[in-house]
Amino acid sequence: MGYRTGIPGHNHWGRIALMRKVTLILVTVLSGFMAMSAAAAEKPRRNKQGTTTKSSSNPSTTYKWVDENGVTHYGDSVPAQYSQREQQVLNSEGVVVAKRVAEMSPKEAAALAAKQKEESRRKQHDLFLVTTYPSVKEIENVRDARLEQINGQVQAAEAYIGTLTTRVEGLKQRSLNFAPYNTAPNARRMPDDLAEEMVRAMSELRTQNFALTAKRNEFAKVQSTFDADIKRFKELRTAAAARINQGPPKQ
């Protein structure tokens, strides 16, 4: 029986060593290629308007903004000096997918809030008009009833003021018999109760005159408000009729 000479498994271990060398070479090459790619990605590039920007981790995202001169810029990031301005985010196809509203000053924010509040109030009032009143005549009836009520209060205040005025005039006539209104040397001092009554009556007269002025202003305001409501109600009804005449939108 014959025997083979040489070291057993010599060819097998040789192949393993060769594979290790090849693998090491491939790892080295790939590592160098990845390092070069990363360095290239960090290099600055210019956007469409020539503004230099730095590549982001998501190259498919593009930002759009306008500078102080009205020039539109595009880039992978927005420069710090324009970070508070309005911005748009575009996808790889140039479609706007997000928008960032420019930050407003406290004055601008307050004005916007007031405008939004007024718009909300107007819409609510429009809804109130069309759901409360079936016709212009109904609004006029409510207006007339309200004005009649205020007018009755005005007339009552005028009558009371007339009574107070007569009373004050009588007290003034009585006060002429006493100092200091009577300049005669022997004129007596005005009695305390008369002086107090004059002060109360004149104070009440001033109060009632103010109240009468307020009621007259209320009468004018209510009349103006209802006139505006009637006008708005007609506009809403006209717009609704126009939509009905147009019919449903075509498919």
C-alpha positions in Angstrom: 0.0 0.0 0.0 1.5 3.3 -1.0 1.7 6.6 0.9 1.5 10.3 -0.4 4.3 12.5 0.5 4.1 16.2 1.7 2.3 18.1 4.5 -1.4 17.2 4.8 -3.8 20.1 4.0 -1.1 22.3 2.6 -3.2 23.5 -0.3 -6.2 24.1 1.9 -4.4 26.5 4.3 -2.8 28.3 1.4 -6.2 29.1 -0.1 -7.4 30.5 3.2 -4.4 32.8 3.5 -5.0 34.0 -0.1 -8.7 34.8 0.6 -7.7 36.8 3.7 -5.3 38.9 1.7 -7.9 39.6 -0.9 -10.5 40.5 1.7 -8.1 42.9 3.4 -7.4 44.6 0.1 -11.1 45.1 -0.6 -11.8 46.5 2.8 -8.9 49.0 2.4 -10.2 50.1 -1.0 -13.8 50.5 0.1 -12.8 52.5 3.2 -10.8 54.9 1.0 -13.7 55.3 -1.4 -16.2 56.0 1.4 -13.9 58.6 3.0 -13.5 60.3 -0.4 -17.3 60.3 -0.8 -17.9 61.8 2.6 -15.3 64.6 2.0 -17.0 65.4 -1.3 -20.4 65.6 0.3 -19.0 68.2 2.8 -17.7 70.5 0.1 -19.8 73.7 -0.3 -21.8 74.1 -3.5 -23.7 77.0 -5.0 -27.4 77.3 -5.3 -29.3 78.6 -8.4 -28.7 82.2 -7.4 -25.0 81.7 -6.7 -25.4 81.6 -2.8 -23.0 79.1 -1.3 -24.7 76.5 0.8 -23.6 73.3 2.6 -24.9 69.9 1.6 -27.3 68.5 4.1 -27.9 64.9 5.1 -31.0 64.9 3.0 -30.0 66.1 -0.5 -33.6 65.7 -1.8 -34.8 68.6 0.4 -34.4 72.1 -0.9 -35.3 75.4 0.9 -36.6 78.5 -0.9 -36.5 82.0 0.7 -36.4 85.6 -0.4 -33.7 88.1 0.7 -34.1 91.8 1.7 -33.8 92.8 -2.0 -36.6 90.5 -3.1 -34.3 88.0 -4.8 -35.4 84.4 -4.5 -32.8 81.8 -3.3 -32.7 78.1 -3.2 -30.4 75.9 -1.1 -30.0 72.9 1.2 -30.2 75.2 4.2 -31.3 78.7 5.0 -28.6 81.2 6.1 -28.9 82.4 9.6 -29.8 86.0 8.6 -32.9 84.8 6.8 -34.0 82.2 9.3 -36.8 84.4 10.5 -38.2 85.1 7.1 -40.9 83.1 5.3 -39.5 79.8 3.9 -40.7 77.0 1.7 -39.5 73.4 1.6 -39.4 71.7 -1.8 -39.0 68.0 -2.5 -36.7 66.6 -5.2 -39.3 67.4 -7.9 -39.5 71.1 -6.9 -43.0 70.7 -5.3 -43.6 72.7 -2.1 -44.2 70.3 0.7 -44.0 72.6 3.7 -44.1 76.3 4.5 -42.8 78.2 7.4 -44.5 81.6 8.1 -42.2 84.5 8.9 -42.1 85.5 12.5 -44.1 88.6 13.3 -43.4 91.4 15.7 -45.7 91.8 18.7 -47.5 94.6 17.0 -48.0 92.5 13.8 -49.1 89.5 15.8 -51.6 91.6 17.7 -53.0 93.1 14.5 -53.4 89.6 13.0 -55.1 88.3 16.1 -57.5 91.2 16.1 -58.3 90.7 12.4 -58.9 87.0 12.9 -61.1 87.7 15.9 -63.2 90.2 13.9 -63.5 87.8 11.0 -64.7 85.1 13.4 -67.2 87.5 14.9 -68.5 88.5 11.5 -69.0 84.8 10.4 -70.8 84.0 13.7 -73.1 87.0 13.2 -73.8 86.0 9.6 -74.9 82.6 10.9 -77.0 84.2 13.5 -78.8 86.4 10.9 -79.7 83.6 8.5 -80.7 81.1 11.2 -82.7 83.6 13.3 -84.7 85.7 10.9 -86.8 84.3 8.1 -87.2 87.6 6.3 -86.3 91.3 6.3 -89.7 92.1 7.8 -88.9 90.1 10.9 -85.7 92.1 11.5 -87.6 95.3 11.1 -90.2 94.2 13.6 -87.5 93.4 16.2 -85.8 96.7 15.4 -89.0 98.7 15.9 -89.8 97.0 19.1 -86.3 97.7 20.5 -86.4 101.3 19.4 -89.8 101.8 20.9 -88.6 100.5 24.2 -85.6 102.8 24.2 -87.7 105.7 23.1 -90.0 105.1 26.0 -87.0 105.2 28.4 -85.9 108.5 26.8 -89.3 110.1 27.2 -89.4 109.0 30.9 -86.0 110.4 31.5 -87.0 113.7 29.8 -90.0 114.0 32.0 -88.0 113.3 35.2 -85.4 115.8 34.1 -88.1 118.4 33.6 -89.4 117.8 37.2 -85.8 118.0 38.6 -85.2 121.2 36.6 -88.3 122.9 38.1 -87.2 121.8 41.6 -83.7 123.1 41.2 -85.1 126.5 39.9 -87.4 126.7 42.9 -84.5 126.0 45.3 -82.4 128.7 43.5 -85.2 131.2 44.0 -85.3 130.4 47.7 -81.5 130.7 48.0 -81.8 134.4 46.9 -83.1 135.2 50.3 -79.9 134.2 52.0 -76.3 135.0 51.8 -74.2 134.8 49.8 -76.8 135.1 47.0 -78.4 138.0 48.9 -75.8 140.7 49.2 -77.8 142.8 51.7 -75.8 143.6 54.9 -78.4 142.0 57.1 -79.0 138.9 54.9 -79.2 135.7 56.9 -76.9 132.7 56.2 -78.5 130.0 54.1 -80.0 127.2 56.2 -78.0 123.9 56.0 -81.0 121.9 55.0 -81.6 124.2 52.0 -78.0 124.1 50.9 -77.9 120.3 51.2 -81.2 120.0 49.2 -79.8 122.2 46.5 -76.6 120.1 46.2 -78.6 116.8 46.0 -81.1 118.1 43.4 -78.3 119.6 41.2 -76.3 116.4 41.4 -79.3 114.3 40.5 -80.0 116.6 37.6 -76.5 116.1 36.2 -76.8 112.4 36.6 -80.1 112.2 34.7 -78.8 114.4 31.9 -75.9 112.0 31.4 -78.2 109.1 31.4 -80.5 110.8 28.9 -77.6 111.4 26.6 -76.5 107.7 26.9 -80.1 106.6 26.0 -80.2 108.8 23.0 -76.9 107.5 21.8 -78.1 103.9 22.4 -81.2 104.7 20.2 -79.0 105.9 17.4 -76.6 102.9 17.8 -79.4 100.3 17.8 -80.9 101.9 14.7 -77.6 101.9 12.9 -76.9 98.3 13.9 -80.2 97.0 12.7 -79.9 98.9 9.4 -76.5 97.2 8.9 -78.0 93.8 9.7 -80.8 94.3 7.2 -78.3 95.2 4.5 -76.1 92.2 5.4 -79.1 89.9 5.5 -80.1 91.0 2.0 -76.6 90.3 0.8 -76.5 86.8 2.3 -79.9 86.0 0.8 -78.9 87.2 -2.6 -75.7 85.2 -2.5 -77.6 82.1 -1.4 -80.1 82.5 -4.2 -77.3 82.9 -6.7 -75.7 79.6 -5.6 -79.0 77.8 -6.0 -79.5 79.2 -9.5 -76.0 78.0 -10.5 -76.9 74.5 -9.5 -74.5 71.8 -8.3 -70.9 71.9 -9.6 -70.2 69.9 -12.7 -68.3 66.7 -12.2 
